[in-house]
Amino acid sequence: MSNSLMVGYLESWASPGITFTQAVRNGYDAIVMAFGSIEGSQVSIYRGSFVPSGSNIKQDISDAKVAGAKQILCSFGGGNNTYEPGDTSPTDLAESIVLFLQTYGFTGVDFDLEIDTSAEHLDELCAAIKKKDSSLIITAAPQINQDSHDSNLLLVSTATAQIYQQALSNKRFDYLFVQGYNNPWPKLNGLGETDVGFISESFKNLKLSVPAETLIAIGEPATKISAGTSIFTVDDVPADIYQQIADQYASIKSDPQFGGAMVWNINQDADNGDQFVKHVGAVVKGS
């Protein structure tokens, strides 16, 4: 079975929203719930529930696996920051996270941190999660930055905060779901996040610094409303933009470090006729 994933983030708060099972039927084989919540040692679902499946979240996750989901992850962080461990030890927090994941049937955890926090704590937390349950996968969704326009890309949580680096160097992450959007600064060979060619350029550049054991999935927004800066926030968006996106992933899919593609988010893709997953999913699943 291919390790490449067609990854989509799924809103926990949307009403009626999209269930995990519906997301699989739409074409996603890796669904990331946005978001779970960490407050000290307490782990829960953001705002108390995954609205689309109501009280049937365990059954929904189980049904999604039967329907073909390879991974169903719970993400912590995001723009509203649901990651607030305080002074909770990595070991204690890992125990709470693993219990939460196992209770609902999640297959792993995603860190979509957009704050400047302790790199050491995150590294130790990831190690403790793996020690507690080695079957769980651990992923991260870093943003991209640069020291200068002629330098290699940096993976950051916000601005220049490289809080993922210690865990990345210690090979804690199975996948990186890299946010190739929301930042107008990075440039590679004259291409930035508003250029579709940045998908393949960023992948090739990140391979220089990401351990070979960690698979890389470059992420893009589903539509213009999904991100502040992206391939959709230009004056003239090509009529075949989704095919161009798919072609970019096709150009790198044979690389051993290709982890698939990520989109923010499944809900907005569905509102747009599932154009992202229809085009890109065929490439990823064909890899």
C-alpha positions as CSV (number, residue, x, y, z in Angstrom):
1,M,0.0,0.0,0.0
2,S,1.3,3.4,-1.0
3,N,2.4,5.7,1.8
4,S,1.2,8.7,-0.1
5,L,-1.9,10.4,1.4
6,M,-4.6,12.6,0.1
7,V,-4.9,14.7,3.2
8,G,-7.6,17.1,4.1
9,Y,-8.4,19.1,7.3
10,L,-12.0,18.8,8.4
11,E,-13.8,21.4,10.5
12,S,-15.0,20.1,13.9
13,W,-17.4,23.1,14.4
14,A,-19.2,23.2,11.0
15,S,-23.0,22.6,11.1
16,P,-24.2,20.4,9.5
17,G,-20.7,20.0,8.2
18,I,-19.1,16.9,6.7
19,T,-18.5,13.6,8.6
20,F,-15.3,11.6,8.4
21,T,-17.1,9.0,6.4
22,Q,-18.4,11.6,3.9
23,A,-14.9,13.0,3.6
24,V,-13.6,9.6,2.5
25,R,-16.4,9.2,0.0
26,N,-15.4,12.6,-1.4
27,G,-12.0,11.2,-2.1
28,Y,-9.8,11.8,0.9
29,D,-7.9,8.9,2.5
30,A,-6.4,10.9,5.3
31,I,-8.6,13.2,7.4
32,V,-7.3,15.5,10.0
33,M,-9.9,16.8,12.5
34,A,-9.4,20.5,13.2
35,F,-9.3,20.7,16.1
36,G,-8.6,18.9,19.3
37,S,-7.9,21.0,22.4
38,I,-5.2,20.7,25.0
39,E,-5.5,22.7,28.3
40,G,-2.8,21.6,30.7
41,S,-3.2,17.8,30.9
42,Q,-6.8,17.9,29.7
43,V,-7.4,16.7,26.1
44,S,-10.8,17.2,24.4
45,I,-12.5,18.2,21.1
46,Y,-12.5,21.9,20.3
47,R,-15.7,23.5,21.6
48,G,-16.7,20.1,23.1
49,S,-17.8,18.1,20.1
50,F,-17.3,17.1,16.5
51,V,-20.6,18.7,15.3
52,P,-21.0,16.8,12.0
53,S,-21.2,13.3,13.7
54,G,-22.6,14.5,17.0
55,S,-22.5,11.8,19.7
56,N,-21.6,9.2,17.0
57,I,-18.0,10.2,16.4
58,K,-16.5,6.8,17.3
59,Q,-18.9,5.1,14.9
60,D,-18.2,7.7,12.2
61,I,-14.5,7.2,12.5
62,S,-15.0,3.4,12.4
63,D,-17.2,3.7,9.3
64,A,-14.6,6.0,7.6
65,K,-11.9,3.3,8.1
66,V,-14.2,0.7,6.5
67,A,-14.9,3.1,3.6
68,G,-11.1,3.4,2.9
69,A,-9.5,5.9,5.3
70,K,-5.8,5.2,5.8
71,Q,-5.4,7.7,8.6
72,I,-7.7,9.7,10.8
73,L,-5.8,12.2,12.9
74,C,-6.6,14.7,15.5
75,S,-4.8,18.1,15.1
76,F,-4.0,20.6,17.9
77,G,-3.1,24.2,17.4
78,G,-4.5,26.3,14.5
79,G,-5.1,30.0,14.2
80,N,-7.1,30.0,17.4
81,N,-4.5,28.0,19.2
82,T,-5.9,25.0,20.9
83,Y,-2.5,23.9,22.2
84,E,-1.9,25.1,25.8
85,P,0.0,22.5,27.7
86,G,1.2,24.9,30.3
87,D,3.7,23.2,32.7
88,T,2.3,19.7,32.1
89,S,5.1,17.3,31.7
90,P,5.5,15.6,28.2
91,T,5.0,12.2,29.8
92,D,1.7,13.1,31.5
93,L,0.4,15.0,28.4
94,A,1.3,12.1,26.2
95,E,-0.7,9.7,28.4
96,S,-3.7,12.0,28.1
97,I,-3.3,12.4,24.3
98,V,-2.9,8.7,23.7
99,L,-6.0,7.9,25.8
100,F,-8.0,10.5,23.9
101,L,-6.9,9.1,20.5
102,Q,-7.6,5.5,21.5
103,T,-11.0,6.3,22.9
104,Y,-12.3,7.7,19.6
105,G,-10.3,5.5,17.2
106,F,-7.9,8.2,15.8
107,T,-4.8,6.7,14.2
108,G,-2.5,9.6,15.1
109,V,-1.9,13.2,16.1
110,D,-1.1,16.3,14.2
111,F,0.6,19.4,15.5
112,D,-0.5,22.5,13.6
113,L,1.2,24.9,16.0
114,E,1.2,28.6,15.1
115,I,2.8,29.9,18.3
116,D,6.3,30.2,19.6
117,T,6.6,27.5,22.2
118,S,9.1,25.1,23.6
119,A,10.9,22.9,20.9
120,E,12.3,20.7,23.7
121,H,8.8,20.0,25.2
122,L,7.4,19.2,21.7
123,D,10.2,16.8,21.0
124,E,9.8,15.0,24.3
125,L,6.1,14.9,23.9
126,C,6.4,13.2,20.5
127,A,8.8,10.7,21.9
128,A,6.5,10.0,24.8
129,I,3.5,9.4,22.5
130,K,5.5,6.9,20.4
131,K,6.7,5.2,23.5
132,K,3.1,4.9,24.8
133,D,1.6,3.6,21.5
134,S,4.0,3.0,18.6
135,S,1.1,2.4,16.2
136,L,0.1,6.0,16.2
137,I,1.6,8.3,13.6
138,I,2.8,11.8,14.4
139,T,2.6,14.6,11.9
140,A,3.2,18.3,11.8
141,A,1.9,21.2,9.7
142,P,4.6,23.8,9.7
143,Q,4.6,27.1,7.7
144,I,7.4,28.2,5.5
145,N,9.8,31.1,5.9
146,Q,13.3,32.1,4.8
147,D,16.3,34.1,6.2
148,S,16.6,35.7,2.8
149,H,15.3,35.2,-0.7
150,D,18.4,33.2,-1.7
151,S,18.4,30.8,1.3
152,N,16.8,27.5,1.8
153,L,13.4,27.2,3.3
154,L,12.8,27.2,7.1
155,L,9.9,25.3,8.7
156,V,8.3,27.5,11.3
157,S,5.3,27.7,13.6
158,T,5.1,31.5,13.3
159,A,7.5,34.2,11.9
160,T,11.0,32.6,12.4
161,A,10.2,30.3,15.3
162,Q,11.6,26.9,14.4
163,I,9.9,25.0,17.2
164,Y,9.6,21.8,15.1
165,Q,13.3,21.5,14.3
166,Q,14.4,19.5,17.4
167,A,11.6,16.9,16.9
168,L,12.3,16.9,13.1
169,S,16.0,16.3,13.6
170,N,15.2,13.4,16.0
171,K,12.9,11.9,13.3
172,R,9.7,12.1,15.4
173,F,7.4,13.0,12.5
174,D,6.1,10.5,10.1
175,Y,4.8,13.2,7.8
176,L,5.0,16.9,7.3
177,F,1.9,18.6,6.0
178,V,3.6,21.8,4.9
179,Q,1.5,24.9,4.5
180,G,2.5,26.3,1.1
181,Y,0.3,29.4,1.6
182,N,-0.4,32.4,3.8
183,N,3.2,33.8,3.6
184,P,4.2,36.1,0.7
185,W,7.9,36.2,1.7
186,P,9.5,32.8,0.6
187,K,11.0,32.8,-2.9
188,L,12.7,29.9,-4.8
189,N,14.0,30.5,-8.3
190,G,11.7,33.5,-8.5
191,L,8.6,31.5,-7.5
192,G,6.6,32.2,-4.3
193,E,3.4,30.9,-2.7
194,T,1.3,32.7,-5.4
195,D,2.9,30.6,-8.1
196,V,1.7,27.1,-8.8
197,G,5.3,26.0,-9.5
198,F,6.2,26.7,-5.9
199,I,4.6,23.3,-5.0
200,S,7.4,21.3,-6.7
201,E,10.1,23.9,-5.9
202,S,9.4,23.9,-2.2
203,F,9.2,20.1,-2.1
204,K,12.7,19.8,-3.7
205,N,14.1,22.4,-1.4
206,L,12.7,20.9,1.8
207,K,14.2,17.5,0.9
208,L,17.6,19.1,1.6
209,S,16.9,19.5,5.3
210,V,14.1,17.0,6.1
211,P,15.2,13.5,7.2
212,A,14.6,10.9,4.5
213,E,12.4,9.0,6.9
214,T,9.9,11.9,7.1
215,L,7.5,12.1,4.2
216,I,6.6,15.5,2.8
217,A,3.1,16.5,1.6
218,I,2.9,20.1,0.4
219,G,-0.3,21.7,1.3
220,E,-2.5,24.2,-0.7
221,P,-5.8,25.9,0.0
222,A,-9.0,24.5,-1.5
223,T,-10.2,27.9,-2.8
224,K,-9.4,31.6,-2.6
225,I,-11.3,32.1,0.7
226,S,-9.2,29.3,2.3
227,A,-6.0,31.3,2.7
228,G,-4.7,34.9,2.8
229,T,-1.9,34.4,0.3
230,S,-2.0,31.6,-2.2
231,I,-2.1,30.5,-5.8
232,F,-5.7,31.8,-5.8
233,T,-4.9,35.3,-4.6
234,V,-3.7,36.6,-8.0
235,D,-5.4,38.9,-10.5
236,D,-5.9,36.2,-13.1
237,V,-6.4,32.7,-11.7
238,P,-6.1,30.3,-14.7
239,A,-9.3,28.4,-15.6
240,D,-7.4,25.2,-15.4
241,I,-5.7,26.0,-12.0
242,Y,-6.7,22.7,-10.4
243,Q,-5.2,20.7,-13.3
244,Q,-2.0,22.8,-13.0
245,I,-1.9,22.0,-9.3
246,A,-2.4,18.3,-10.0
247,D,0.4,18.4,-12.6
248,Q,2.7,19.9,-10.0
249,Y,2.1,16.9,-7.6
250,A,2.5,14.5,-10.6
251,S,5.9,15.9,-11.3
252,I,7.2,14.9,-7.8
253,K,5.1,11.9,-7.0
254,S,7.8,9.4,-8.0
255,D,10.2,10.7,-5.3
256,P,10.6,8.3,-2.3
257,Q,9.9,11.2,0.1
258,F,6.6,12.2,-1.6
259,G,4.0,12.0,1.1
260,G,1.0,13.1,-1.0
261,A,-0.9,16.3,-0.9
262,M,-2.7,18.3,1.8
263,V,-5.6,20.8,1.5
264,W,-7.1,23.3,3.9
265,N,-9.9,22.4,4.0
266,I,-12.3,19.6,3.1
267,N,-15.4,21.7,3.9
268,Q,-14.4,24.5,1.5
269,D,-13.4,22.0,-1.2
270,A,-16.9,20.4,-0.9
271,D,-18.5,23.9,-1.3
272,N,-16.5,24.2,-4.5
273,G,-17.6,20.9,-6.0
274,D,-14.6,19.0,-4.6
275,Q,-12.4,20.4,-7.4
276,F,-9.2,20.0,-5.4
277,V,-9.6,16.3,-4.4
278,K,-11.0,15.4,-7.8
279,H,-7.9,16.6,-9.6
280,V,-5.2,16.0,-7.0
281,G,-6.6,12.8,-5.5
282,A,-6.3,11.0,-8.7
283,V,-2.5,11.8,-8.9
284,V,-1.8,10.9,-5.2
285,K,-3.7,7.7,-5.3
286,G,-2.2,6.8,-8.6
287,S,1.3,7.1,-7.0
